[in-house]
Amino acid sequence: MRIFVTGASGYVGTAIVERLLGDGHELVCLVRNSNRLRGAAAGSPRVRTVEGDLLEPASYRSALREVDAVIHLVGIIRERPAAGVTFERLHELGTRLLVDACTEAGFAGDGRQRRFIHMSALGARPGASTAYFRSKWAAEQVLRESGLTHVIFRPSVIFGPGDEFVNMLAGLVRAPVTPVLGDGRYRMQPVSLRTVADVFAKAAAGAGPANAAFDVGGPEQLAYNEMLRDIGAALGRRVRLVHAPLPLMKPIVRAMERFPWFPVTTNQLTMLLEENICREGTPFYGVFDPPVVRFADGIREYLRP
């Protein structure tokens, strides 16, 4: 198959591209700069790059005519409004423009059942608590209303070599004391990068039902405190947690989030506290049979004392 991938140079995109190449596919990768491709994609004869912009369909529309599937991964976790980088523009408008370009390329009417595989986020839903989740839900709705054959995945926090979240927490754990916002009992369902790459690759190749959406999480729901202790165990360190009261921290986060170096935004804090878990289970494991990786086992593969 020939598969069009957006976000191919990102953290998740790099892993999915490597998996797709391992499965023997040819790829067309939409990138701003070809030099940003990493890993197996860099220099591969089975990777064609299209330098363009998701928000400028003219830069990639013609490339869609020659592909059998699309994997759409572009997303942001933090806005930069002054640069025009917002959840609404990147998630909703960007998806709409790509969907429209796919429609113009014949995805919905040429009888080939070409699939559009979409990266959403666990927590995306109507009336969600944050602009991030609302924009992700709006993008899902664009796809549902498009008539394109599609599969939507909503991953929880993704962990694996080179991730930002777990490595950031590891930095906190290495300190003499580890700060925790609130009581740390809020749960997450971290999922391995291997699991995510597996389901995206299989869905693009035609596995699983069409026009379906799946929450994607790991095999365990873990409290934030537990995750920190698992990270400490992987690093061979005793973890000393210091809990910061939320009434004190919320105004600090609001005041400091405008600085890019500050590690958390109000959006991110809200999402953390509301819990990021698969509330309706994880049927995707039975559908796609991906690797099942426990958090404590997976992080030991790349965290070092």
Secondary structure, 3 states (H helix, E strand, C coil): CEEEEECCCCHHHHHHHHHHHHCCCEEEEEECCHHHCCHHHCCCCCEEEEECECCEHHHCHHHHHHCCEEEECCCCCCCEHHHCECHHHHHHHHHHHHHHHHHHCCCCCCCCCCEEEEECCCCCCCCCCCHHHHHHHHHHHHHHCCCCEEEEEEECCEECCCCCHHHHHHHHHCCCCEEEECCCCCEECCEEHHHHHHHHHHHHCCCCCCCEEEEECCCCCEEHHHHHHHHHHHHCCCCCEEEECHHHHHHHHHHHCCCCCCCCCHHHHHHHHCCECCCCCCCHHHHHCCCCCCHHHHHCCCCCC
